[in-house]
Amino acid sequence: MNKRLMIVGAGKGGTEVLKMLLESPLVTIVAVVDSDISAEGLVIARNQGVATTSDWKDYADAKLDFVIETTGQPQTFEELKEQFSDAVVLPGEFIRIVVERLKQNQQMLEAIIDCTSEAISVADHHGNTILINPSYTRLTGFKKEDVVDKPATADIGMQESVHLKVLSTGQGVRDIRMQIGATRRDILVNAEPIIVEGQLRGSVGVIRDVSQIRALRDELQEAKTRIRNLEAKYQFADIIATSDAMKFVIEQARLAAVTPVTVLIRGESGTGKELFAHAIHGESLRKYKKFIRVNCAAISPTLLESELFGYEDGAFSGAKRGGKTGYFEEADGGSLFLDEIGELPLDVQVKLLRVLQENEVVRVGGTTAIPIDVRIIAATNADLEQKVAEGSFREDLYYRINRMPIHIPPLRDRLGELDALCGRIIRKLNQEYGRSVRGVDEDAMTLLKSQHWKGNVRELENVLGRAMIYMASAEQWIAPHHLQLTSRSPSQKVMESGTFHESVARYERDLIERAIEEAGGNKSEAARRLKISIRTLYNKLENTQ
C-alpha cells in the first residue's frame, strides 16, 4: 500500500532523503518544507512536481503516514510529534544513519559487481540502464555515459531487449543469443527480475562472450582427447568372464597388475588383448600415471625407432628442430603398451632389450642415456616361438618379455559366454546406432554358437552390427535371417565369386537393395538409414548393374 509522507527540512540531509524517495513506488511525497525558499531540496521538489511550502503547519490537517524531520531542531521535532500523532515521525539523524548505511551497502554491492569477471548490466523498472560494470565495458566497448540513464536498447540497436522482456513478463530468460557493440560481437545473455517486497523493481543481466565459450569448449575437448590418449579406458569389470577359462585369465591378469614385471598378453586377433592391457594398468600402482599405446605394426619400420626412443636435433633429414621425446620418455612413471610386438624389426629389438635391462634410453642421434621408469605391457597374436626359431625375433628379448605370459582363449573355446558378450555388444551398438534392440533370439543364438569365430569377439561385434543395420526399425530381436554367416573363409568366397572389387560392389548392392526393400521402396529413406547420400546410393546401383 502506498504511504504518504512529508519532509521537513530541505537542506543537505533533506535533499538526500528526497532524492532517495522520489523514485520509490512505495511512497508519495505530499510536501517538502523549508523556511529557505531557495533551498536545494525545494528546487528539486518543484521540478519534480512535488508541493513545497515554508511552513509545515500549512499541512497540519493532512493525513500522513510518515513525517521526516531533517532540520535538526528538537523543538520542531517535538511539535511534529504532537501535531501528527497518528503518523510516524522520524528524526533526521536516524534518516542520516539509514542513508549512510544504504550508501555503504550500495558501494559494497557496486564493488562486488565491478570486480567480477562476468559482464553485468542492471535496468530499473522503467527499462532504463542504471548500472554496468567494467567487464561490460571491456566486452561491449560501451562506457557508462553511453548507456547509463538510457533505455536498455541503447547497446543492442533493433534487437529485442532481454531487460524489457523480463520486465514485461516478470520471468527470467536464459541463453539468449544476441550481437552487441560496434563489432556485433556474439554474446549469450541470462537475465532475472529484481523483486523487492513483492514488487518488480528491475532486471539484472549477465553477459557471456560466445567466442570465449567456444575457446573454453575447445580447450575442454582437447583435454578430454589428451586424457583418452594417456589413460586406460577399460577395467576388469568391462571384461566378460563367466567361463572357467576366462576366470583363470582374469586372476592371472589381476596378479600381473600388482606385480612389477613385464607382461606378455597372447591371443588370437580380436580376443581383447588391448582390453586386458588397459585393465592391468588400471589396477596397478601406476594407474594415475600415463598409459601410452603403440601399435608396432602400424608404424613404418623406418620411423618406429625414432617414435619409440625419440631423437636429437639434426639426427636425420627432416628431424624436428630441437629433437623429440619418444614414447618411452612420455610414459615415464607409467605403462607402455606395445601391441603386435612380434612385428618389431631386429634393430629395434636390440634397443628395446637394452631399455628393459638398463632402464634407460638413448635417443636416435644422441649419446646420453636418459633414465626412465616404465612398465612394459606387450601383446601379440604371432607365434613368437616360431619367430625365434626362424631368427626374426631375438631369443634373449623373448625370454625378457615372457616372464609373465597371459593367454586369452579364443571365442570358440568359451561359447558359453556368447549370451553375455552379445548383450554387452548390443547395448554398445544401440547407443552408437540409436536403436533399441533387446537381444538375440534363441534360434539366432544357436546359429551363432555353431560358428568357428576365427575373428573372435571382434568378428562377433561385426556380425551383430551388420545384423542391426539390416533390421527394421520396429524389430527388437536379432533373428537368423538378420545374420550373414558363412563357414567359408573370406578368401575362399572371393575366389569363387570373382575379383575383390566385384565382390565388394556386389555386397554393397545387396546391402542397398535390402535397405530399399525395408524402407518400402523409398530410396531417400534407405540412404538415410545407410548414412550415405542419395547420389551415392544411385551411383552404387548404376555401377553394379
N, C-alpha and C positions, 0 to 999 in steps of 0.2 A: 504494500500500500504506500502511495506517495506521501512523504512527510513535508510539512510546511515549516519553514524556519526564517528567522531574521538575524542578520549580522549587525551587531552594534560595534562600530569602530571600523574605519576603512583605511587605517594606516598600513604598515608593513605586514603585521600579523593578520589583520582582517583581510588584506588583499590576497595573501597566500591561501587563506581558508576559502575565499570567494573563488579563486581560480580552480581550486581542487574540487569544489562542489558544483561549479557551473555545468560540467559535463555529466554529472550523475543523474541517471533517470529515476533515482530513488527519492530525490528531494526536489522541492520547489522553493526557490529563494523569493520570499514575499517582498522583502525590502532590505536595503543596505543603508545604515545610518552613520553619519559623522558630522560633527559641527563644522568641519572644514569642507566647504562645498567643492574645493579643488583637490580633495584627497584622491590618491590614485585609485583606490577601491571604488569610489563613487563614479569616477570617469569610466572605469571598465564596466561597472554595473549598468550605467546609462547606455553604453554602446551595445550591451547585450539585451537591452530592453527590460532591465530589472528596475523596479521603483526605487527611488532614493529620497532621503529626507535628512534634515539636520537635527531632528528631534524624534527620538523613539516613541515619545508619547503620542505622536500622530497615529500610531498603530496600537495604542493601548487596548482597544477593544477587539483587535484582530485575533482570530483563532489560530494559535501557533502550537506546533509540537516541540520545536526547539528554538532556543534563543542563545546565540553565541556572543558573548561579551568579550571584546578584544581591546578595550580601552585601557585596561589595567587599573581602573579606578574602583576601589572597594565599595564606595557609596553607590556607584552606578550598578554594580553587580547586585547589591542588596535590594535596590529599588526594583530591578528587573525581576528578581525572585518573588518579591511581594506582589508585583503587578501581574505577572504571568504564572500564577500558582499552579495552573493545570499543565504547564509546559516544563520541559527540562531545560534549565538554564545552565550553560557550561561556561566556565571561566576561560579567558584567553590563554592562560598559562597551560591549562590542560590541553587545549587545542594545539598550542605550540609544540608540546611534547609529542602529541599524536602525529602532527605533521612532520616533526623531525624524525620520528621513528618510521613513518611511511617513506620519507626521503631516503633514509638509510636502507630500508628494505628494497626500495626501488634501485638504489645504487648497487646493492649486492646482487640483485637479480640481473641488472644490466652487465655487471662484471662477469657473472657466470655465463650469460649469453654471449658476451664478447669473446671469452676465452675458448669457447667450444669450437671444434673444427667444422661442425655442421653449419651450413648457411641457413639462417633463420630470418623470417620476416613476420611481423605482427600487425594485424589490422584491427581497427576499432569496430564498434557495432554499426557505424555508418559506411564501412567499407574503405576507409582511408588508412593508408600505411602509417603506423605510429612508431615503429621500431625496426631497425635492421642491425645486424652485427657485422664486424669486419670480414668474416668469412663470406658473407653475402656479397660484399663489395668485391672481394677477390674473385669470386666465381662469376658474377654478372657484369662487373665493371661499373655498376651504378653506385654513387655515393649517397649519403643521407639527404643532401639537398636535392637530389634527383627524384627521390621517391617519397620521403617522409612528408606527411601532411598533404599527400596527394592520393588520388584514387588508386586502388590496388591494381588497376590495369595499366599503370604508368610504365611498368617494366616489361609488359608482355604484348603490347600492341592490341591486335584484334582478337587474340585468343581469349578463351573463357577463363576468368579468374577463379582459382580454387578458393580464395578467400570469400568471394561473393557467393560461390556455390555453397560453402559451408554456412555462411550467414543466412542464406535463403532456406536451407533445409534443416539447419541445426545438427547435421550429421557430418562426421569426419570422412575424408576421402584419402585413398592410398594409391601410390604408384601411378600418378597422373603424368603422362609423358607430355613435355612441353619444350618450347625453344625460348631462350631468353637472351637478352643483351644484344649489342650491335652485331656480334658474330653468330647469333642464333644458335647458341650452344645447347646441345641436348641435355635435358635435365629430367629428373623424376621428383615429384612433389608429394609429400604427405602433409595433410592439414587436419587440425582438430579444432572444434569450437572451444571458446573460453566461457565457462559458465560460472557466474558469481551469484550465490544465493538464488539459484533457480533462474536467473536472467542471463540471456545470451549477450555477452559483453564484447565479443570479438572473435578473432580467429588467429591461430599461430600455424605457420607453415615451415616445414623443414625440407630443404632442397638438397638433392644429391646429384653430382655430376655423373652422367651416364658413361662418359669416357673413362672416368676413374673406376666406375663399377666394372667396365669391361676389362680394364687393366688388372683389377683385383681378381676377376674371374679367370683371366688368362694365367695369372700367377698361381692361382689355386689349382688349375688344370695341370700346369707344369709340375707343381709339387706332387699332385696325385700320380702323374705319369712317372716321376722320379721315384716315388715310393713303390709303385708297382714294379719298377725295374730293379729296385735294390732290395726288396723284402720278399720273403717267402709268402706265397698266396694260399697254400693249402696246408692242412693239418691232418693228423692221422684220423680224425673224425670224418674227414671227407673221403676216406678210402673204404669201399665196401669190402667187408671181410667176414663172411658167415661160414665159409668152409674151413676145415681144419688146416688145409694148406696155407690159406691166406692169413689165418690167425697166427700161425707159426712165423710167417714172414713179418707180420706186424710186430711180434715180440722181438724178433731179430733187429728190426729197424729201430724200435724204441731203445734197445740196448746200445745200438750203434750211435744213437743220438747223444747219449750221455758218456760215450767212450771217445776220447780224443785221438782217434786213429783215422786213417784214410779208409773210405768206404767205397766198395765197388758194387754197383747195382747192375744185375744182369737179368735179361729177359728179352723176349721177342718184341718186335716193333708193335707198339700200341698197347702194351701191358700196363703202362703207367709208371715208368721209371722216374720221370721228372716229378710226378706227384709225390713219390716217396722221397726224392731229394729235398723237395720243399718241406715235407713233414719232418724229416730228420733235422734240418736246420732249425725249424720252428720249435723243436723241443730240446735243442742243445743249449749250452751256456752262451752260445754266440747269437742267440735269436734276436737280440736287439742291435746286432751289427749287420753289415751288408751281406746280401746274398746275390752273388754275381753268377749269371748263367751264360755259358759259352757252348755253342754247338760246333764242335771241332770239324764236322763235315760240311758246315755251311760257310766257312771262311776259306778263301783261297789259300792254298799251301804257301804261296809267296808272301802273304800278309799275316798268316797265323802267328808266326814267331814274334813279329813286332806288336801284334794285338795282345798277345799273352804277356810278354815281358817288357813291352814299351821300347822306346828308342830315344837316343840322344839327338840333339840339334845337329843337322847335317849328316846323319848316319847313312842316308841314301838319297838318291834323287827324288824330289817330291816330298821329302820329310817335312813335317810341320815345324815352323820356326819355334825354337825353344824346347823341342822334343815333346814326348808324350808318355804319360804313365800307362802301364799295361794293366790288364785285368788282375794280375796278382797283386799289384800295389793298390789298386782300387778296393780289392777285397780284404785288405789288411785288417786283421781283427775279426773277420767274418768267415764266410764259407764261399768257395768257388766250385761251382758245379760244371764239370767237364763232361758234356754229353757226347756220345759217339767217340769216346777216347781211342777206340781201336783204329780210327782214321787219321791219327796223328802221324805226320811224316817222321822218319827216323831221326833227322837232325833236331827236330823239336822234342822228340822223346828224350834225347840226351840232356837237353837243358831242363826239361821237366824233372828228370831224375835228380839233377843237381839241386833243384829247388826243394824237393822232398827230403833230400839228405842234409842239406846245409841250412834250410830255412832262409834263403836269401836269393835275390835275383840280380842279374846283370843285364842292363838294357842293351838292346842292339846298338852297336857302335860305341858302347861305354866300357869302362874298365873298373868302375867302382861297384862293389857288391852292396846291395840295399837289403837290410834285414827285413823280413816280413813274418807275420804270424797268420797263416791261412790254413783253414781246414779244407782238404780236398774231398769232394764227393764226385766220384766218376760213375759213368754209366755206359753200357754198350749192349748191342744185340748181336755183336760179332763173336765168333768162336776164337777167343784170344789164344787158347792153347794151340789151335791150328796155325794161327798167325805167328806164334813163337816158333813153331816147327818150320814154317816157311821162311822165317827170317825177316818178316815185315813188322814184327813187334818185339822190342827188346825183352829178353828174359828177365834181366835184373829189374826193369821197370814193372814187369808183370807181377813179380813177387812183392814189389814195394806197394803196389796199389791193391793187391789181392789179399790184404791182411784180414779184412772183414767183409767177405762177399755176401751179398744178399741176392737170392734167386727168386724172381717173381714168376709164378707158374702161369702158363698160357690159359686163355679163357676156356679152351676145350677141356682143360683138366679141372675146372671149377664151374661147370654148367649149373650147379645148384644155386649159384649167385646171380643167375640171369634175371630172375624176377626183381631183385633189389637193384641191380645195375640198370635195368630198363626203367624202373621207377625214377631213379636219380637222373638218368639221361633225359627222360621225357619232361620232368619238371624244369630242367635247364632249357630244353628246346621250346617249351611252352613260353618261357619268358622271352626267348630270342625271336620266336615267330609270332608272338601274340595269340597263341592258341590256347585251348583248354582241353587237350587230350588227356583222358583219365588213365590210360594204360594199354596193355597188350592183352587181347582176349586169349582164351585157353588154347584154341586151335593154332593161332599165330605163335604162341609161346612154345607149343610142341614143335612147330616148324623151326623156330629159332634154335631150339636145343638139339636139333638134328644136324646143325651146320658144323663145319670144321673150324671156322673163325681164324683163318690164317692171319688176319689183321687185328685180331683180339678186340679189346674194348673200343679202340678207335674205329675198327670196321663196324662194330655193333652200333656205335653212335651214327656212323654214316648211313647204315641201313635204316635206322629208326628215323633219322632226319629226312631221308628221301621218302619214307612211307608217310610222314606227316605232311609233306608237300603234296602228295597225291590225294590225301584225304579231303573230303568235302568239309566245308566249314561247320556243318551240323554234326558230323561224326565225332564220337568221343573215344572210340576204342579202335586200336590198330588190329585189323583182321588180316588173314592170309593173303587176300587179293591186293592189299596195300604194299606187301613186301615184294622186293625184287631180289630173289635169292637164286644162286646157281652153284652147283657143285664143281663146275669147271673153273679153272684159273682164268684170270683176265687175259693173259697172253694167248691161251688156247682159243678163247672165244673170238678174239680179234683176228687170229689167223684163219678161223673158219668163216668169218663173216666179211672179210675184206680188209682194206687198209685201215690204219689208225684213224685217219681223218674221216673216212667213210663211216666208221663205227661211231665216232663221236657225233657226226652230223645226224646219223640215223637215231641215235639215242636222244639227241636234242629234239628231233622232230616228234618222236614218240612222246616225250615229255610235254611238248607244246600241245599236241593233239589231245592228250589226256586232260590237260588243263582246260582246253576249249570245250571239251565234252562236259567236264564238271561245271563249267561256267554257263552251261545251257547254250553254247554256240556264240556267246559274247566274247569276241576276241580282245576287246579292251579290258574286260574283267579278267580274262586269262592272263594278259600281260601284267596286270596289276598284281595278281596272285604270284606270278613268277618273278616279280620285281624286275621286269625289263620293259623297255619302251615298246609301244605298239609297232614302230618302224622296225625294230629289231625282230619282233615276232614275225612280221610279214617277210622280212629278209630270210630268216631261218627256214620258213616254209617254202619259199621260192627256190632257195639254194639246194634243197634236198628232194625236189620233185623229180 
